[in-house]
Amino acid sequence: MNDTETPTKQGRILVVDDTPANLQVLTQMLTGQNYEVYPAVNGNLALMFVQSTLPDLILLDILMPDINGYDVCEKLKADDKTRDIPVIFVSALAESFDKVKAFSLGAVDYISKPFQTEEVLARVKTHLALYNLQKRLVKQNELLQQKIIQCGLVEKDLRQSNTELQDTLGRLEITQHDLLKTRDELIQSEKMASLGRLMAGFAHELNTPLGIAVGCASTMRREAKNINNIMEQEEVNVDELLSALESIEEGTDLTLLNLERANSLVRSFKRTTVDQTSDEVRIFSVHEVIEDTINTLHNRFKNTNIAIAVDCSKDIKVQSLPGALEQILMNLLINSLIHGFNEGQNAGNIKINVQLLEKNLHLEYSDDGKGIVQENLEKTFEPFFTTNRAHGGSGLGMYICYNIITSKLRGTITCESSPDKGVVFWIDYPVEILI
């Protein structure tokens, strides 16, 4: 980037306080973090400002002349144009009554004066991430609804698919609600704010299977019309009819496959947020689960020079948790892509070897990437530890692997690595072996 190029602003914040000192401190604090800050010395100026420029967040004092912060917040929430803008009260009023009133008027948070710089920045960052996430989810939902209407889904299977899709979006909204409920914990630790970035990535990944499903629906609708035209002819062309029916069958399979993939992504996201859900124990082929996981990440690896080799007998069938194994492999593969091979810019190899040792499934995962320095190796499985924080790393991937293996699967995982020598993970956990 050119030295004279201006960095992208992190968000637009309106700061409202009638005390010049407080206004100056908050403005300088937020400007220093690359936020676009607009100060207002009273409530009336704030209400005038939002009519011309919508901020992404409002820091609002309570005790002000002419119109207090409570009244300003009430007016903002009564206006369709501004009701969704998150409001954080910053006030010296410390009674429970004041805080309860603030939240009842629609505020998302309350910071007591005198405030701490770290606390204000952490809360601002968290609520901006949640607000931006909410806007993206609403936009995605609107686009999805528009596409479904345009396709005019009338077949029974497609209506069922639409219902499943709505259920998926509903579960995503519940997940968002759960995140909002835990905002106190998120605020206390700035590391937890990275969950917002994870949700944004999830929404991006979810768009691919949904787009494919909608495209298949459009094709099936066209083929259905084609069948009607064929049947209206005096002589039915059997080949054309069979071809159209085959296209519809293939489209149905592909639609269901991608809707199932969308549902799997939602479950995967819940696991990513350390939501301990118990998957169903069933019989499965270990080789198939590994191949499915690699196929799932195809788009992440297709433009790289990273080769993935799997050494696993197709005859290995066990009774265990396939979803847990898939999540472990997915986190290990993504970890290699991002950290081992520099976001896929470096070439390399990944090897996955699987054996049955007595009553245990033994998995050896290795790559020949840049490896891990000793001081970081000891922190590999700690929650929120990452060397990629600046680029959106959450520090949860390896912790989730460790948690799934030790808690859910009752197994063990160990790691060995050194700089420029790659990394090796050894995983063992008990399974019921089927012969």
DRENLOTI-487256 format. One record per residue (C-alpha): residue number from 1; x, y, z. Coordinates in pm, 1 decimal, decimal comma. Layout:
REM DRENLOTI-487256
NUM X Y Z
...
//
This chain:
REM DRENLOTI-487256
1 0,0 0,0 0,0
2 125,5 349,5 -81,4
3 249,6 543,0 223,8
4 13,1 830,9 142,4
5 -293,7 610,1 112,1
6 -551,5 668,5 387,5
7 -643,9 352,4 588,1
8 -1004,5 239,0 570,6
9 -1210,5 369,1 862,4
10 -1338,0 109,3 1108,1
11 -1681,6 265,6 1153,5
12 -1873,7 590,2 1194,5
13 -1938,4 684,1 1561,7
14 -2147,2 972,1 1698,4
15 -2032,8 1086,5 2046,7
16 -2283,8 1297,8 2243,7
17 -2172,9 1465,4 2569,8
18 -2221,9 1816,7 2704,5
19 -1889,9 1807,5 2892,7
20 -1613,2 1926,9 2656,9
21 -1343,6 1731,4 2841,0
22 -1529,4 1402,2 2811,2
23 -1612,8 1476,1 2448,6
24 -1248,6 1549,1 2367,6
25 -1119,9 1235,0 2544,5
26 -1368,2 1003,8 2371,4
27 -1309,2 1165,2 2031,8
28 -929,9 1138,3 2054,1
29 -951,4 781,5 2189,4
30 -1172,3 657,8 1905,4
31 -999,0 858,7 1632,7
32 -671,7 699,4 1740,3
33 -826,5 358,2 1668,4
34 -913,1 468,2 1311,9
35 -1284,3 529,4 1377,5
36 -1467,0 812,8 1199,7
37 -1587,2 1022,3 1496,0
38 -1852,5 1298,3 1502,5
39 -1886,7 1490,5 1832,9
40 -2210,5 1657,9 1945,7
41 -2237,5 1877,4 2256,0
42 -2608,9 1820,5 2317,5
43 -2902,3 1598,1 2229,1
44 -3064,2 1832,9 1979,1
45 -2747,5 1851,3 1768,6
46 -2725,6 1471,8 1778,3
47 -3084,0 1433,0 1652,2
48 -3017,2 1682,5 1374,0
49 -2697,6 1500,4 1274,4
50 -2859,0 1156,4 1231,9
51 -3114,0 1300,7 988,5
52 -2836,2 1371,0 739,5
53 -2571,1 1112,0 830,2
54 -2640,2 771,7 985,1
55 -2368,9 657,6 1227,9
56 -2286,2 293,1 1293,1
57 -2281,7 347,5 1670,9
58 -2380,5 620,0 1920,5
59 -2208,8 691,3 2255,3
60 -2467,1 890,6 2453,0
61 -2445,2 1084,6 2780,5
62 -2759,5 1099,4 3000,2
63 -2746,0 1423,1 3201,0
64 -2753,8 1701,9 2940,6
65 -2937,9 2035,0 2917,1
66 -3251,2 2087,8 2702,6
67 -3299,3 1717,7 2624,4
68 -3143,3 1435,3 2822,5
69 -2994,3 1115,2 2688,2
70 -3301,0 907,2 2773,1
71 -3521,9 1128,8 2557,9
72 -3268,1 1126,2 2273,5
73 -3257,7 745,3 2280,2
74 -3637,1 723,6 2285,6
75 -3662,9 949,6 1979,9
76 -3398,6 747,2 1795,8
77 -3579,8 419,7 1861,7
78 -3913,5 569,5 1752,9
79 -3773,6 658,3 1409,8
80 -3761,8 373,3 1153,9
81 -3453,6 534,0 1002,6
82 -3246,4 522,7 1324,0
83 -3405,7 257,7 1544,8
84 -3151,2 -13,6 1461,7
85 -2842,2 200,1 1537,0
86 -2681,9 59,6 1855,9
87 -2674,4 307,2 2144,6
88 -2426,6 278,4 2433,9
89 -2495,0 506,0 2731,9
90 -2185,8 662,6 2893,7
91 -2291,5 819,0 3221,7
92 -2191,3 889,4 3580,9
93 -2531,5 760,7 3696,8
94 -2452,9 430,0 3863,2
95 -2785,7 325,5 4015,4
96 -2949,4 5,1 3894,7
97 -3263,5 201,6 3811,0
98 -3072,3 414,8 3560,3
99 -2920,1 113,6 3389,2
100 -3252,6 -71,0 3374,7
101 -3417,8 235,3 3222,9
102 -3137,7 265,9 2965,0
103 -3181,8 -92,0 2848,9
104 -3561,3 -63,0 2849,3
105 -3532,0 226,7 2604,2
106 -3336,5 9,6 2361,5
107 -2971,3 70,1 2454,2
108 -2732,9 -218,8 2384,5
109 -2487,5 -136,7 2664,9
110 -2408,1 96,9 2957,2
111 -2062,0 229,9 3051,9
112 -2019,0 402,6 3386,4
113 -1805,0 712,8 3428,5
114 -1520,5 743,1 3499,3
115 -1454,8 498,0 3217,4
116 -1149,8 294,1 3124,6
117 -1005,4 329,9 2773,1
118 -970,2 -48,0 2722,9
119 -1330,3 -106,2 2831,7
120 -1473,6 157,6 2599,1
121 -1272,2 34,2 2299,1
122 -1362,9 -330,8 2363,0
123 -1734,5 -255,6 2393,5
124 -1734,5 -30,8 2088,5
125 -1554,7 -294,1 1881,3
126 -1792,3 -570,0 1993,2
127 -2114,8 -382,0 1923,9
128 -1992,0 -252,4 1588,3
129 -1911,9 -612,9 1490,2
130 -2257,7 -729,0 1602,3
131 -2429,6 -440,0 1423,0
132 -2242,3 -502,7 1097,9
133 -2317,2 -872,4 1126,8
134 -2687,6 -802,3 1173,1
135 -2690,8 -582,8 861,4
136 -2518,7 -852,7 657,2
137 -2761,6 -1119,2 776,7
138 -3062,3 -902,0 690,0
139 -2920,1 -832,1 343,5
140 -2849,8 -1201,0 284,3
141 -3201,6 -1290,5 393,4
142 -3356,9 -1029,9 164,7
143 -3154,7 -1149,6 -133,5
144 -3245,1 -1507,4 -59,8
145 -3615,9 -1431,2 -33,2
146 -3602,7 -1239,0 -359,9
147 -3437,2 -1528,0 -543,6
148 -3687,6 -1778,5 -408,9
149 -3979,5 -1561,9 -521,3
150 -3828,7 -1514,8 -867,8
151 -3783,5 -1887,8 -911,2
152 -4148,2 -1949,2 -831,6
153 -4094,8 -2277,5 -650,4
154 -4415,0 -2481,4 -687,1
155 -4304,0 -2843,9 -660,8
156 -4362,7 -3027,1 -333,2
157 -3993,8 -3108,5 -280,4
158 -3895,1 -2747,5 -345,7
159 -4151,3 -2618,3 -97,2
160 -4005,7 -2856,9 157,5
161 -3656,7 -2733,2 73,7
162 -3770,5 -2376,0 126,7
163 -3907,8 -2473,3 467,2
164 -3576,4 -2631,0 561,7
165 -3398,4 -2319,1 443,9
166 -3618,2 -2097,4 658,4
167 -3547,4 -2325,3 954,5
168 -3175,6 -2289,6 888,0
169 -3199,9 -1911,0 881,3
170 -3410,1 -1923,5 1195,9
171 -3141,6 -2122,8 1376,4
172 -2885,1 -1869,0 1257,3
173 -3096,0 -1587,8 1403,5
174 -3114,6 -1779,9 1731,0
175 -2738,2 -1811,1 1726,4
176 -2710,8 -1436,8 1674,9
177 -2950,8 -1382,2 1964,0
178 -2736,8 -1607,2 2183,3
179 -2431,6 -1398,2 2093,4
180 -2614,8 -1083,2 2191,8
181 -2708,2 -1237,4 2525,5
182 -2344,2 -1310,2 2596,2
183 -2224,1 -962,4 2510,3
184 -2113,7 -898,8 2871,2
185 -1862,7 -1180,6 2841,3
186 -1758,4 -1063,3 2495,4
187 -1699,0 -710,5 2622,9
188 -1476,6 -825,9 2909,8
189 -1241,8 -993,4 2662,8
190 -1156,6 -828,7 2333,6
191 -1051,8 -1163,9 2197,2
192 -1417,2 -1275,3 2187,2
193 -1499,6 -998,4 1942,5
194 -1343,9 -1211,1 1667,9
195 -1657,9 -1429,1 1677,1
196 -1825,1 -1159,6 1472,8
197 -1571,3 -1215,0 1196,8
198 -1636,2 -1588,5 1213,4
199 -2004,9 -1529,0 1158,4
200 -1931,8 -1311,2 857,9
201 -1721,2 -1588,4 708,0
202 -1996,6 -1837,5 780,0
203 -2253,0 -1621,2 599,4
204 -2019,2 -1608,5 298,0
205 -1975,1 -1987,1 296,6
206 -2351,1 -2040,7 337,3
207 -2421,0 -1836,4 25,0
208 -2255,3 -2095,0 -205,3
209 -2480,5 -2398,8 -139,1
210 -2788,7 -2178,1 -125,3
211 -2699,1 -2019,2 -458,9
212 -2652,0 -2362,6 -614,2
213 -2986,5 -2481,1 -473,9
214 -3167,5 -2178,6 -616,5
215 -2999,4 -2228,9 -955,1
216 -3110,3 -2593,5 -958,7
217 -3463,3 -2489,9 -872,8
218 -3467,7 -2256,2 -1170,6
219 -3342,8 -2534,1 -1399,9
220 -3604,1 -2780,8 -1271,3
221 -3879,6 -2527,2 -1323,6
222 -3763,7 -2480,8 -1683,7
223 -3752,0 -2856,8 -1741,5
224 -4100,6 -2894,6 -1592,9
225 -4232,4 -2644,7 -1847,8
226 -4044,5 -2837,7 -2116,6
227 -4224,0 -3158,7 -2013,7
228 -4559,3 -2983,3 -2042,7
229 -4467,9 -2874,4 -2395,7
230 -4360,2 -3227,9 -2488,9
231 -4683,2 -3380,7 -2356,3
232 -4893,5 -3134,2 -2556,0
233 -4740,6 -3253,1 -2883,5
234 -4930,1 -3503,8 -3099,7
235 -4637,8 -3740,6 -3088,6
236 -4438,3 -3752,3 -2767,0
237 -4063,9 -3758,5 -2815,3
238 -3964,9 -4020,1 -2556,9
239 -3595,1 -3926,4 -2561,4
240 -3669,0 -3561,6 -2490,3
241 -3911,6 -3660,4 -2214,3
242 -3661,9 -3895,1 -2049,5
243 -3388,3 -3631,9 -2078,7
244 -3605,9 -3371,6 -1907,8
245 -3702,5 -3614,7 -1630,3
246 -3337,7 -3703,6 -1578,9
247 -3245,8 -3333,4 -1551,7
248 -3518,0 -3283,8 -1289,6
249 -3397,7 -3586,0 -1093,2
250 -3038,6 -3464,0 -1101,0
251 -3149,7 -3112,5 -1004,0
252 -3350,7 -3249,1 -710,8
253 -3052,8 -3449,0 -584,4
254 -2821,5 -3149,5 -618,3
255 -3071,9 -2919,2 -446,8
256 -3114,2 -3153,6 -151,6
257 -2737,5 -3208,0 -131,6
258 -2667,8 -2834,8 -108,5
259 -2947,8 -2770,5 140,3
260 -2804,0 -3047,5 355,8
261 -2465,4 -2878,9 316,3
262 -2616,1 -2547,7 432,6
263 -2761,5 -2720,8 736,1
264 -2422,9 -2880,6 805,6
265 -2260,6 -2536,6 792,4
266 -2498,7 -2406,7 1059,2
267 -2415,3 -2698,7 1286,2
268 -2046,5 -2645,2 1213,7
269 -2075,6 -2280,1 1311,5
270 -2242,1 -2371,8 1639,8
271 -1948,2 -2599,0 1715,9
272 -1710,2 -2317,5 1620,1
273 -1871,3 -2101,7 1887,5
274 -1800,1 -2380,5 2132,2
275 -2166,0 -2481,3 2154,5
276 -2145,7 -2834,9 2295,0
277 -2410,0 -3026,3 2098,8
278 -2415,1 -3402,1 2093,2
279 -2421,7 -3548,0 1742,5
280 -2575,7 -3884,5 1674,4
281 -2350,6 -4187,6 1710,1
282 -2369,5 -4396,9 1393,7
283 -2180,7 -4641,0 1175,4
284 -1969,8 -4470,8 908,6
285 -1676,7 -4517,6 673,6
286 -1375,3 -4323,3 797,5
287 -1243,3 -4287,5 441,8
288 -1573,0 -4134,3 324,4
289 -1574,1 -3879,8 609,1
290 -1219,4 -3774,5 522,8
291 -1301,4 -3738,4 151,9
292 -1622,5 -3547,2 231,2
293 -1427,0 -3305,2 447,8
294 -1167,4 -3246,1 176,3
295 -1444,2 -3192,0 -80,0
296 -1611,5 -2945,3 154,7
297 -1294,3 -2735,1 158,4
298 -1235,6 -2769,3 -215,4
299 -1293,1 -2399,1 -282,8
300 -1035,2 -2303,4 -20,8
301 -763,7 -2525,8 -172,3
302 -845,4 -2529,7 -545,6
303 -629,3 -2226,1 -633,1
304 -330,1 -2342,0 -429,1
305 -38,6 -2577,2 -492,9
306 -111,8 -2779,6 -180,4
307 -145,3 -3154,9 -231,0
308 -352,0 -3360,5 13,3
309 -270,9 -3732,3 37,5
310 -495,2 -3974,2 228,4
311 -377,4 -4316,3 346,4
312 -687,4 -4483,1 488,5
313 -840,6 -4817,3 398,7
314 -1193,0 -4796,4 260,2
315 -1274,4 -5100,6 472,6
316 -1238,5 -4913,2 802,2
317 -1590,4 -4872,1 938,8
318 -1654,7 -4767,9 1297,2
319 -1938,1 -4661,5 1521,4
320 -1866,0 -4318,6 1660,6
321 -1930,7 -3949,0 1589,3
322 -1861,9 -3869,9 1220,5
323 -1943,5 -3501,7 1270,9
324 -1674,6 -3472,7 1536,3
325 -1412,4 -3630,7 1309,9
326 -1513,9 -3400,3 1025,6
327 -1482,4 -3093,3 1245,6
328 -1137,7 -3201,9 1367,8
329 -1011,9 -3255,7 1012,8
330 -1163,2 -2928,6 891,4
331 -988,0 -2727,7 1161,5
332 -656,4 -2903,7 1096,8
333 -678,7 -2843,9 720,6
334 -770,1 -2476,6 760,9
335 -492,2 -2437,4 1016,6
336 -239,7 -2575,4 765,3
337 -374,2 -2356,7 485,3
338 -358,6 -2033,1 686,5
339 -60,5 -2082,4 914,2
340 145,4 -2358,0 755,0
341 123,1 -2237,7 394,8
342 71,5 -1862,3 438,7
343 -294,6 -1840,3 333,7
344 -226,7 -2086,2 50,0
345 45,6 -1874,7 -110,8
346 312,6 -2139,2 -47,2
347 318,0 -2485,0 -203,7
348 332,8 -2794,8 10,4
349 192,0 -3131,2 111,9
350 -60,8 -3252,8 367,0
351 -74,2 -3618,6 469,0
352 -356,4 -3792,9 655,6
353 -281,5 -4148,4 773,5
354 -543,9 -4355,9 956,1
355 -510,9 -4693,6 1127,3
356 -702,2 -4907,5 1373,7
357 -488,1 -4984,8 1677,0
358 -669,8 -5234,4 1898,3
359 -993,3 -5052,1 1988,3
360 -866,7 -4704,8 1902,6
361 -879,9 -4499,7 1585,2
362 -529,8 -4362,1 1530,1
363 -493,3 -4060,6 1301,5
364 -164,0 -3900,7 1205,1
365 -199,9 -3559,3 1040,3
366 107,6 -3378,6 905,5
367 210,7 -3096,4 675,0
368 548,5 -2968,4 552,7
369 466,6 -2602,0 605,8
370 654,7 -2340,8 805,3
371 596,2 -2512,4 1141,2
372 553,7 -2368,8 1490,3
373 815,6 -2206,2 1712,3
374 867,8 -2372,6 2049,0
375 722,5 -2091,1 2257,2
376 396,3 -2107,2 2059,0
377 385,0 -2486,6 2047,0
378 306,2 -2496,3 2417,5
379 3,8 -2270,9 2358,8
380 -132,9 -2455,5 2053,4
381 -444,0 -2587,5 2226,5
382 -516,2 -2281,6 2442,2
383 -842,8 -2098,9 2363,8
384 -801,9 -1769,5 2176,7
385 -432,8 -1817,3 2108,6
386 -346,6 -1724,6 1748,5
387 -57,6 -1574,4 1555,6
388 -301,8 -1449,3 1291,2
389 -509,5 -1205,2 1496,8
390 -441,6 -915,0 1259,0
391 -603,4 -1107,1 972,2
392 -909,1 -1230,5 1157,2
393 -778,2 -1539,5 1337,2
394 -1003,9 -1639,9 1625,8
395 -768,3 -1864,7 1819,9
396 -1049,9 -2118,1 1858,5
397 -971,3 -2375,5 1587,8
398 -716,0 -2591,0 1771,3
399 -892,6 -2542,4 2102,0
400 -1210,1 -2682,7 1944,7
401 -1012,4 -2982,9 1814,6
402 -868,2 -3043,2 2159,9
403 -1207,5 -3003,6 2326,7
404 -1383,2 -3242,9 2084,3
405 -1112,0 -3509,3 2113,0
406 -1063,4 -3500,7 2490,9
407 -1420,8 -3427,9 2605,0
408 -1656,2 -3566,4 2340,4
409 -1443,8 -3853,7 2204,6
410 -1252,1 -3934,1 2527,2
411 -924,0 -3941,4 2337,2
412 -586,6 -3770,2 2316,8
413 -409,8 -3531,8 2078,7
414 -41,2 -3439,8 2076,6
415 162,6 -3213,3 1852,5
416 524,3 -3197,2 1737,4
417 675,3 -2917,3 1529,3
418 972,2 -2692,9 1470,7
419 1026,7 -2390,0 1241,7
420 1042,6 -2476,7 869,0
421 993,5 -2847,5 947,6
422 614,9 -2864,6 929,5
423 386,1 -3005,4 1197,0
424 255,6 -3346,8 1304,5
425 -57,8 -3416,7 1508,1
426 -124,0 -3759,6 1660,0
427 -485,1 -3830,5 1751,0
428 -617,6 -4142,1 1925,9
429 -968,7 -4209,2 2053,0
430 -1175,9 -4518,8 2129,1
431 -1429,6 -4645,6 1874,0
432 -1643,9 -4952,2 1825,3
433 -1486,4 -5142,5 1539,5
434 -1711,2 -5318,3 1287,7
435 -1580,2 -5618,9 1103,1
//
